[in-house]
């Protein structure tokens, strides 16, 4: 068996494994999409896994007519966008300072902040709720936006710190020799080189904020402030539930994150 034949066999095996992984990864999305076009009988008894025998396109119409989907969608977008913008911006500045500048206590600040990753939410959820009430934020979406920013800060700083440390310092030194300020170095040299890391962090933080349920359930008691996860949970009725419409709602709710990931 020559080298070219071995390469061809290896390529076939490689693409076979990747194709199998793609099927496993994409099947839940396909199943959810098919689920959204079925009625309750097909979902639970006659046809739970196959293509719909009768396509119920009205499920998407019912998703908007039966549920306040637009309101929940708007709340989730506001919470996600603001928490991601504030969280990534603060983490960029802090991580750049402790990674590229020499000052006393930088290592302590980094370790102290990253230790927050090891604190379980249950240990500070009650003080957090009390603090939200003291600040008068319980009737505002900032009641969850600010905790999302704080809870995501340790991981964001850890990711960005590693990215900054991987860049050679000679880039900034040569720019400073040419007369560039620290702000010019950061905006025109460092940020463009960090764009892949920042993009990955934005996707991760957006998914967390978009899908977060537990803290939002404890803090957001006003029905008009509910995000999509809270709204979806309230769609389940005590007696009967239109599961096809809920499936359509889940498909619509998944689209923004899928589009962000593809971009």
KEFI-404285 format. One record per residue: x, y, z of N, C-alpha, C in turn. Coordinates in Angstrom, 1 decimal, m for minus. Layout:
<nodes>
X	Y	Z	X	Y	Z	X	Y	Z
...
</nodes>
This chain:
<nodes>
0.9	m1.2	0.0	0.0	0.0	0.0	0.9	1.2	0.0
0.8	2.1	m1.1	1.6	3.2	m1.2	1.1	4.4	m0.3
1.9	5.5	m0.3	1.5	6.6	0.6	0.2	7.3	0.1
0.0	7.4	m1.2	m1.2	8.1	m1.7	m2.5	7.3	m1.3
m2.4	6.0	m1.3	m3.6	5.1	m0.9	m3.8	5.3	0.6
m2.8	5.3	1.4	m3.0	5.5	2.8	m3.6	6.9	3.1
m3.2	7.9	2.4	m3.8	9.2	2.5	m5.3	9.2	2.2
m5.6	8.5	1.1	m7.0	8.5	0.7	m7.9	7.7	1.7
m7.4	6.6	2.3	m8.1	5.9	3.3	m8.3	6.8	4.5
m7.2	7.5	4.9	m7.3	8.3	6.1	m8.3	9.5	5.9
m8.3	10.0	4.7	m9.3	11.1	4.4	m10.7	10.6	4.4
m10.9	9.4	3.9	m12.3	8.8	4.0	m12.7	8.6	5.4
m11.8	8.0	6.2	m12.2	7.7	7.6	m12.4	9.1	8.4
m11.6	10.0	8.1	m11.7	11.3	8.7	m13.1	12.0	8.4
m13.4	12.0	7.2	m14.7	12.6	6.8	m15.9	11.8	7.2
m15.7	10.5	7.4	m16.8	9.6	7.9	m17.0	10.0	9.4
m16.0	10.1	10.2	m16.1	10.5	11.6	m16.7	11.9	11.7
m16.3	12.8	10.9	m16.8	14.2	11.0	m18.3	14.2	10.5
m18.6	13.4	9.5	m20.0	13.4	9.1	m20.9	12.8	10.2
m20.4	11.7	10.9	m21.2	11.2	12.0	m21.4	12.2	13.1
m20.3	12.9	13.4	m20.4	14.0	14.4	m21.4	15.0	14.0
m21.4	15.4	12.7	m22.3	16.5	12.3	m23.8	16.0	12.4
m24.0	14.7	12.1	m25.4	14.2	12.2	m25.8	14.2	13.7
m24.9	13.8	14.6	m25.3	13.8	16.0	m25.5	15.2	16.5
m24.7	16.2	16.0	m24.8	17.5	16.5	m26.1	18.2	15.9
m26.4	17.9	14.7	m27.5	18.7	14.0	m28.8	18.0	14.2
m28.9	16.7	14.6	m30.2	16.0	14.7	m31.1	16.7	15.7
m30.6	17.2	16.9	m31.6	17.9	17.8	m32.2	19.1	17.1
m31.5	19.8	16.3	m32.1	21.0	15.6	m33.1	20.5	14.6
m32.8	19.5	13.9	m33.7	19.0	12.9	m35.0	18.4	13.6
m34.8	17.7	14.7	m35.9	17.2	15.5	m36.8	18.3	16.0
m36.2	19.4	16.5	m37.0	20.5	17.0	m37.8	21.2	15.9
m37.1	21.3	14.7	m37.8	21.9	13.6	m39.0	21.1	13.2
m38.9	19.8	13.1	m40.0	18.9	12.7	m41.0	18.9	13.8
m40.6	19.0	15.1	m41.5	19.0	16.2	m42.4	20.2	16.1
m41.9	21.3	15.6	m42.7	22.6	15.6	m43.8	22.5	14.5
m43.8	21.5	13.7	m44.8	21.4	12.6	m45.8	20.3	12.9
m45.8	19.7	14.1	m46.7	18.6	14.5	m47.8	19.1	15.5
m48.8	18.3	15.6	m49.8	18.5	16.7	m49.5	17.6	17.8
m50.2	17.7	18.9	m49.9	16.9	20.1	m50.0	15.4	19.9
m50.9	15.0	19.0	m51.0	13.5	18.8	m49.8	13.0	18.1
m49.3	13.7	17.1	m48.1	13.2	16.4	m46.9	13.2	17.3
m46.8	14.3	18.2	m45.6	14.4	19.0	m45.5	13.3	20.1
m46.6	12.9	20.6	m46.6	12.0	21.8	m46.9	10.5	21.4
m47.6	10.3	20.3	m48.0	8.9	20.1	m47.7	8.4	18.7
m48.3	9.1	17.6	m48.2	8.5	16.3	m46.9	8.7	15.6
m46.2	9.8	15.7	m45.1	10.1	14.9	m44.1	11.1	15.7
m43.5	10.6	16.8	m42.6	11.5	17.5	m41.3	11.9	16.9
m40.8	11.0	16.0	m39.4	11.2	15.5	m39.3	11.5	14.0
m40.4	11.1	13.2	m40.3	11.2	11.8	m40.8	12.6	11.3
m40.9	12.7	10.0	m41.4	13.9	9.4	m42.9	14.0	9.6
m43.4	15.2	9.8	m44.9	15.3	10.0	m45.7	14.7	8.9
m46.7	13.9	9.3	m47.7	13.4	8.3	m48.6	14.5	7.8
m48.9	15.5	8.7	m49.6	16.7	8.3	m48.8	17.9	8.9
m48.5	18.8	8.0	m47.6	19.9	8.4	m48.5	21.0	9.0
m48.3	21.3	10.2	m49.2	22.3	10.9	m48.4	23.7	11.0
m48.5	24.4	9.9	m47.8	25.7	9.8	m48.5	26.7	10.7
m49.7	26.4	11.1	m50.4	27.4	12.0	m49.7	27.4	13.4
m48.9	26.5	13.7	m48.2	26.5	15.0	m47.4	27.8	15.2
m46.8	28.3	14.1	m46.0	29.5	14.1	m46.9	30.7	14.3
m48.1	30.7	13.7	m49.0	31.8	13.9	m49.5	31.8	15.3
m49.8	30.6	15.8	m50.3	30.5	17.2	m49.2	30.9	18.2
m48.0	30.7	17.9	m46.9	31.1	18.8	m46.9	32.6	19.1
m47.3	33.4	18.1	m47.4	34.8	18.3	m48.8	35.3	18.8
m49.8	34.5	18.5	m51.2	34.9	18.9	m51.5	34.5	20.3
m51.0	33.3	20.7	m51.4	32.7	22.0	m50.4	33.2	23.1
m49.2	33.5	22.8	m48.2	33.9	23.8	m47.7	35.3	23.5
m47.3	36.1	24.5	m46.7	37.4	24.3	m45.2	37.2	23.9
m45.0	36.6	22.8	m43.7	36.2	22.4	m42.8	37.4	22.1
m43.4	38.5	21.5	m42.7	39.7	21.1	m42.1	40.4	22.3
m42.9	40.4	23.4	m42.5	41.1	24.6	m41.3	40.3	25.2
m41.4	39.0	25.3	m40.3	38.2	25.9	m39.1	38.3	25.0
m39.3	38.3	23.7	m38.1	38.4	22.8	m37.4	39.7	23.0
m38.2	40.8	23.1	m37.6	42.1	23.3	m36.8	42.2	24.6
m37.3	41.6	25.7	m36.6	41.6	27.0	m35.4	40.8	26.9
m35.4	39.7	26.3	m34.2	38.8	26.2	m33.1	39.6	25.3
m33.5	40.2	24.3	m32.5	40.9	23.5	m31.9	42.1	24.3
m32.7	42.8	25.0	m32.2	43.9	25.8	m31.2	43.4	26.8
m31.6	42.4	27.6	m30.7	41.8	28.6	m29.4	41.3	28.0
m29.5	40.5	26.9	m28.3	39.9	26.3	m27.4	40.9	25.8
m27.9	41.9	25.0	m27.0	42.9	24.3	m26.3	43.8	25.4
m27.1	44.3	26.3	m26.5	45.2	27.3	m25.5	44.4	28.2
m25.8	43.2	28.7	m24.9	42.5	29.5	m23.6	42.1	28.8
m23.7	41.7	27.5	m22.6	41.3	26.7	m21.7	42.5	26.5
m22.3	43.7	26.1	m21.5	44.9	25.8	m20.8	45.4	27.0
m21.5	45.5	28.1	m20.8	46.0	29.4	m19.8	45.0	29.9
m20.2	43.7	29.9	m19.3	42.7	30.4	m18.0	42.6	29.7
m18.1	42.5	28.3	m16.9	42.4	27.5	m16.0	43.6	27.6
m16.7	44.8	27.6	m15.9	46.0	27.6	m15.1	46.2	28.9
m15.7	45.9	30.0	m15.0	46.0	31.3	m13.9	44.9	31.4
m14.2	43.7	30.9	m13.2	42.6	31.0	m12.0	42.9	30.1
m12.3	43.6	28.9	m11.2	43.9	28.0	m10.2	44.9	28.7
m10.7	45.9	29.3	m9.9	46.9	30.0	m9.1	46.3	31.2
m9.8	45.5	32.0	m9.2	45.0	33.2	m8.1	43.9	32.8
m8.5	43.0	31.8	m7.5	42.0	31.4	m6.3	42.6	30.7
m6.5	43.7	30.0	m5.4	44.3	29.3	m4.4	44.9	30.4
m5.0	45.5	31.4	m4.2	46.2	32.4	m3.4	45.1	33.2
m3.9	44.0	33.6	m3.2	43.1	34.4	m2.3	42.2	33.5
m2.5	42.1	32.2	m1.7	41.3	31.3	m0.5	42.0	30.7
m0.7	43.3	30.5	0.3	44.1	29.7	1.0	45.2	30.5
0.5	45.5	31.7	1.1	46.6	32.5	1.6	46.0	33.8
2.8	46.6	34.2	3.4	46.1	35.4	3.1	47.1	36.5
2.4	46.6	37.5	2.1	47.4	38.7	1.9	46.5	39.9
2.1	47.0	41.0	2.0	46.2	42.3	0.6	45.7	42.5
0.5	44.4	42.7	m0.8	43.8	43.0	m1.6	43.3	41.8
m1.0	43.4	40.6	m1.7	42.9	39.4	m2.0	41.4	39.5
m1.0	40.6	40.0	m1.2	39.2	40.1	m2.3	38.9	41.1
m2.3	39.6	42.2	m3.3	39.4	43.3	m4.7	39.7	42.7
m4.8	40.8	42.0	m6.1	41.2	41.4	m6.6	40.1	40.4
m5.7	39.6	39.6	m6.1	38.5	38.7	m6.6	37.3	39.4
m5.8	36.8	40.4	m6.2	35.6	41.1	m7.5	35.8	41.9
m7.6	37.0	42.5	m8.8	37.3	43.3	m10.1	37.3	42.5
m10.0	37.9	41.3	m11.2	37.9	40.4	m11.5	36.5	39.9
m10.5	35.8	39.4	m10.7	34.5	38.9	m11.3	33.5	39.9
m11.0	33.7	41.2	m11.5	32.9	42.2	m13.0	32.9	42.3
m13.6	34.0	41.7	m15.1	34.0	41.6	m15.7	32.9	40.8
m14.9	32.3	39.9	m15.4	31.2	39.1	m15.8	30.0	40.0
m15.2	29.9	41.2	m15.4	28.7	42.0	m16.4	28.9	43.1
m17.1	30.1	43.0	m18.2	30.3	44.0	m19.5	29.9	43.4
m20.2	28.9	44.0	m21.5	28.5	43.5	m22.5	29.6	43.7
m23.4	29.6	42.7	m24.5	30.7	42.7	m25.3	30.6	44.0
m25.5	29.4	44.5	m26.4	29.3	45.7	m25.8	30.0	46.9
m24.5	30.2	46.9	m23.9	30.9	48.1	m24.1	32.4	48.2
m24.4	33.0	47.1	m24.6	34.4	47.1	m26.0	34.9	46.5
m26.9	34.0	46.2	m28.1	34.4	45.5	m29.0	35.2	46.5
m29.1	34.8	47.8	m29.9	35.6	48.7	m29.4	37.0	49.0
m28.1	37.1	49.3	m27.6	38.5	49.4	m27.8	39.3	48.1
m27.7	38.6	46.9	m27.8	39.3	45.7	m29.3	39.9	45.5
m30.2	39.0	45.9	m31.7	39.4	45.8	m31.9	40.6	46.7
m31.4	40.5	47.9	m31.5	41.6	48.9	m30.9	42.9	48.4
m29.7	42.8	47.8	m29.1	44.0	47.2	m29.8	44.6	46.1
m30.4	43.8	45.3	m31.3	44.3	44.2	m32.5	45.1	44.7
m33.1	44.6	45.8	m34.2	45.3	46.4	m33.7	46.6	47.0
m32.5	46.6	47.7	m32.0	47.8	48.3	m31.8	48.9	47.2
m31.3	48.5	46.0	m31.0	49.4	45.0	m32.3	49.8	44.2
m33.4	49.2	44.5	m34.7	49.5	43.8	m34.7	49.1	42.4
m34.0	48.0	42.1	m34.0	47.5	40.7	m34.9	46.3	40.4
m35.7	45.9	41.3	m36.6	44.7	41.1	m37.6	44.9	40.0
m37.9	46.1	39.7	m38.9	46.4	38.6	m38.1	46.9	37.3
m36.9	46.4	37.1	m36.1	46.8	36.0	m35.3	45.6	35.5
m35.0	45.6	34.2	m34.2	44.5	33.6	m32.8	44.6	34.1
m32.4	45.7	34.7	m31.0	45.8	35.2	m30.9	44.9	36.5
m32.0	44.4	37.0	m31.9	43.5	38.1	m31.2	42.2	37.8
m31.2	41.8	36.5	m30.5	40.6	36.0	m29.3	41.0	35.2
m29.3	42.2	34.5	m28.2	42.6	33.7	m26.9	42.7	34.5
m27.0	43.5	35.6	m25.8	43.7	36.5	m25.3	42.4	37.1
m26.1	41.5	37.6	m25.6	40.2	38.1	m25.0	39.4	36.9
m25.5	39.4	35.7	m24.9	38.7	34.6	m23.5	39.2	34.3
m23.4	40.5	34.4	m22.1	41.1	34.1	m21.1	40.7	35.2
m21.5	40.7	36.5	m20.6	40.3	37.5	m20.3	38.9	37.5
m21.3	38.0	37.3	m21.1	36.6	37.3	m20.2	36.1	36.1
m20.2	36.8	35.0	m19.5	36.4	33.9	m18.1	37.1	33.8
m17.8	38.0	34.8	m16.5	38.7	34.7	m15.3	37.8	34.9
m15.3	36.8	35.9	m14.1	36.0	36.1	m13.7	35.2	34.8
m14.7	34.5	34.2	m14.4	33.8	33.0	m13.9	34.7	31.9
m14.6	35.8	31.7	m14.2	36.7	30.6	m12.8	37.2	30.8
m12.4	37.6	32.0	m11.0	38.0	32.3	m10.0	36.9	32.0
m10.4	35.7	32.5	m9.5	34.6	32.3	m9.2	34.3	30.8
m10.2	34.4	30.0	m10.1	34.1	28.5	m9.3	35.2	27.9
m9.6	36.5	28.2	m8.9	37.6	27.6	m7.5	37.7	28.1
m7.2	37.4	29.3	m5.9	37.5	29.9	m5.0	36.5	29.1
m5.5	35.3	28.8	m4.7	34.4	28.0	m4.4	34.9	26.6
m5.4	35.5	26.0	m5.2	36.1	24.7	m4.2	37.2	24.7
m4.3	38.1	25.6	m3.3	39.2	25.7	m1.9	38.7	25.9
m1.8	37.7	26.8	m0.4	37.2	27.1	0.2	36.5	25.9
m0.6	36.0	24.9	m0.1	35.3	23.8	0.4	36.2	22.7
0.1	37.5	22.8	0.6	38.5	21.8	2.0	39.0	22.2
2.9	39.1	21.3	4.3	39.6	21.6	4.3	41.1	22.0
5.0	41.4	23.0	5.1	42.8	23.5	5.8	43.7	22.5
6.6	43.1	21.6	7.3	43.9	20.7	6.4	44.8	19.8
5.2	44.3	19.6	4.2	45.0	18.8	3.9	46.4	19.4
3.7	46.4	20.7	3.4	47.7	21.4	4.7	48.5	21.5
5.8	47.9	21.8	7.1	48.6	22.0	7.4	49.3	20.7
7.3	48.7	19.5	7.6	49.3	18.3	6.6	50.5	18.0
5.4	50.3	18.3	4.4	51.3	18.1	4.7	52.5	19.0
5.1	52.3	20.3	5.4	53.4	21.2	6.7	54.1	20.7
7.6	53.4	20.1	8.8	54.1	19.6	8.4	55.0	18.5
7.4	54.7	17.7	6.9	55.5	16.6	6.0	56.6	17.1
5.8	56.7	18.4	5.0	57.8	18.9	3.6	57.5	19.2
3.1	56.2	19.2	1.7	55.9	19.5	1.5	55.9	21.0
0.4	56.3	21.4	0.0	56.3	22.8	m0.5	54.9	23.2
m0.7	54.7	24.5	m1.2	53.4	24.9	m2.6	53.2	24.4
m3.4	54.2	24.2	m4.8	54.1	23.7	m4.7	53.7	22.2
m3.8	54.3	21.5	m3.7	54.0	20.1	m3.2	52.5	19.9
m2.3	52.1	20.8	m1.8	50.7	20.7	m3.0	49.7	21.0
m3.8	50.1	22.0	m4.9	49.2	22.4	m5.9	49.1	21.2
m6.3	50.3	20.7	m7.4	50.3	19.7	m7.0	49.9	18.3
m5.8	50.2	17.9	m5.4	49.9	16.5	m4.6	48.7	16.3
m4.0	48.2	17.4	m3.1	47.0	17.3	m3.6	45.8	18.0
m3.9	46.0	19.3	m4.3	44.9	20.2	m5.7	44.4	19.8
m6.7	45.3	19.8	m8.0	44.8	19.5	m8.2	44.1	18.2
m7.6	44.5	17.1	m7.8	43.7	15.9	m7.2	42.3	16.0
m6.0	42.2	16.7	m5.4	40.9	16.8	m6.2	40.0	17.8
m7.0	40.6	18.7	m7.8	39.9	19.7	m9.2	39.6	19.2
m9.5	40.0	18.0	m10.9	39.8	17.5	m11.4	38.4	17.5
m10.6	37.3	17.2	m11.1	36.0	17.3	m11.5	35.6	18.7
m10.6	36.0	19.7	m10.9	35.6	21.1	m12.2	36.4	21.5
m12.3	37.7	21.2	m13.4	38.5	21.6	m14.7	37.9	21.0
m14.6	37.5	19.7	m15.8	36.9	19.1	m16.3	35.7	19.8
m15.3	34.8	20.1	m15.7	33.5	20.8	m16.3	33.9	22.2
m15.7	34.9	22.9	m16.3	35.3	24.2	m17.7	35.8	24.1
m17.9	36.7	23.1	m19.2	37.2	22.9	m20.3	36.2	22.6
m19.9	35.2	21.8	m20.9	34.1	21.6	m21.2	33.3	22.9
m20.1	33.0	23.6	m20.3	32.3	24.9	m21.2	33.1	25.9
m20.9	34.4	26.1	m21.6	35.2	27.0	m23.1	35.4	26.5
m23.3	35.6	25.2	m24.6	35.8	24.7	m25.5	34.5	24.9
m24.9	33.3	24.7	m25.6	32.1	25.0	m26.0	32.0	26.4
m25.1	32.3	27.3	m25.4	32.3	28.8	m26.5	33.2	29.2
m26.4	34.5	28.7	m27.4	35.5	29.1	m28.8	35.1	28.4
m28.8	34.6	27.2	m30.0	34.3	26.5	m30.7	33.2	27.1
m30.0	32.2	27.6	m30.6	30.9	28.1	m30.8	30.9	29.6
m30.2	31.9	30.4	m30.2	31.8	31.8	m31.7	31.8	32.4
m31.9	30.9	33.3	m33.3	30.8	33.8	m33.4	31.0	35.3
m32.5	30.3	36.1	m32.6	30.3	37.5	m32.6	31.6	38.2
m31.6	32.5	37.9	m31.5	33.8	38.6	m32.7	34.7	38.1
m33.0	34.6	36.8	m34.1	35.4	36.3	m35.4	35.0	37.0
m35.6	33.7	37.2	m36.8	33.3	37.9	m37.0	33.8	39.3
m35.8	33.9	40.0	m35.9	34.4	41.4	m36.0	35.9	41.5
m35.5	36.7	40.5	m35.5	38.1	40.6	m36.6	38.8	39.9
m36.9	38.3	38.6	m37.9	39.0	37.8	m39.3	38.5	38.1
m40.0	39.2	39.0	m41.3	38.8	39.4	m42.4	39.5	38.5
m42.1	40.6	37.9	m43.0	41.3	37.0	m43.2	40.5	35.7
m44.5	40.1	35.4	m44.7	39.4	34.1	m44.2	40.1	32.9
m44.2	41.5	32.9	m43.8	42.2	31.7	m42.3	42.3	31.6
m41.5	41.8	32.6	m40.1	41.8	32.5	m39.5	40.4	32.2
m40.4	39.4	32.0	m39.9	38.0	31.7	m39.1	37.9	30.5
m38.0	37.1	30.6	m37.2	36.8	29.4	m37.8	35.5	28.7
m37.2	35.2	27.6	m37.7	34.0	26.9	m37.8	32.7	27.7
m36.7	32.3	28.4	m36.8	31.1	29.2	m37.9	31.1	30.2
m38.1	32.3	30.9	m39.2	32.4	31.8	m40.6	32.3	31.1
m40.7	33.0	30.0	m41.9	32.9	29.2	m42.3	31.6	28.7
m41.3	30.8	28.2	m41.5	29.5	27.7	m42.0	28.6	28.8
m41.4	28.7	30.0	m41.9	27.9	31.1	m43.3	28.2	31.5
m43.8	29.4	31.3	m45.2	29.8	31.7	m46.2	29.4	30.6
m45.7	28.9	29.4	m46.6	28.5	28.3	m47.2	27.1	28.6
m46.6	26.4	29.5	m47.2	25.0	29.8	m48.4	25.2	30.7
m49.6	24.7	30.2	m50.8	24.9	30.9	m51.0	23.8	31.9
m51.9	24.1	32.8	m52.3	23.1	33.9	m53.1	22.0	33.4
m53.9	22.2	32.4	m54.8	21.2	31.9	m54.4	20.7	30.5
m54.2	21.6	29.6	m53.8	21.2	28.2	m52.7	22.2	27.7
m51.8	21.7	26.8	m50.7	22.5	26.3	m50.6	22.3	24.8
m50.5	23.3	24.0	m50.2	23.2	22.6	m48.7	23.1	22.4
m48.3	21.8	22.4	m46.8	21.6	22.3	m46.2	21.9	21.0
m47.0	21.9	19.9	m46.6	22.3	18.6	m46.2	23.8	18.6
m47.1	24.6	19.2	m46.8	26.0	19.2	m45.6	26.3	20.1
m45.4	25.5	21.2	m44.2	25.7	22.0	m43.0	25.3	21.2
m43.1	24.3	20.4	m41.9	23.9	19.6	m41.6	25.0	18.6
m42.6	25.7	18.0	m42.4	26.8	17.1	m41.7	27.9	17.8
m42.2	28.2	19.1	m41.6	29.2	19.9	m40.1	28.9	20.2
m39.8	27.7	20.4	m38.4	27.3	20.7	m37.5	27.5	19.5
m38.1	27.2	18.3	m37.3	27.4	17.0	m37.0	28.9	16.9
m38.1	29.7	17.1	m37.9	31.2	16.9	m36.9	31.7	17.9
m37.0	31.2	19.2	m36.1	31.7	20.2	m34.6	31.2	20.0
m34.4	30.2	19.2	m33.1	29.7	18.9	m32.4	30.4	17.8
m33.2	31.1	17.0	m32.6	31.7	15.7	m31.6	32.8	16.0
m31.8	33.7	17.0	m30.7	34.7	17.2	m29.4	34.2	17.5
m29.3	33.2	18.4	m28.0	32.6	18.8	m27.4	31.8	17.7
m28.2	31.1	16.9	m27.7	30.4	15.7	m27.1	31.3	14.7
m27.8	32.5	14.5	m27.3	33.4	13.5	m26.0	34.1	14.0
m26.0	34.4	15.3	m24.8	35.0	15.9	m23.6	34.0	15.8
m23.9	32.7	16.0	m22.8	31.7	15.9	m22.3	31.6	14.5
m23.2	31.5	13.5	m22.8	31.4	12.1	m22.0	32.6	11.6
m22.5	33.8	12.1	m21.7	35.0	11.7	m20.3	35.0	12.3
</nodes>
